[in-house]
Amino acid sequence: MKTKDGDTVKNLFNGKYYKVKKITKGMAVLQSEDGQSQILTEVENLNLFYEKMEDIRAVRVCIETL
């Protein structure tokens, strides 16, 4: 998953959505939807524990067309 600043991702464990605030030097800052919390994680973890919202929408479109 190629994630960039401003993308929205979904945590695969708790189902919460986060906005990617900043990616720099292999680290990513994620901010919760309500703006009350932030998470600092390695960019590699985005591929393991998060799903990019664009990817989720593509799956929904495929399912709806069946």
Sequence and secondary structure as in RCSB ss.txt:
>XXXX:A:sequence
MKTKDGDTVKNLFNGKYYKVKKITKGMAVLQSEDGQSQILTEVENLNLFYEKMEDIRAVRVCIETL
>XXXX:A:secstr
    TT EEEETTT  EEEEEEEETTEEEEEETTSS EEEEEHHHHHHHEEEHHHHHHHHHHHHT 
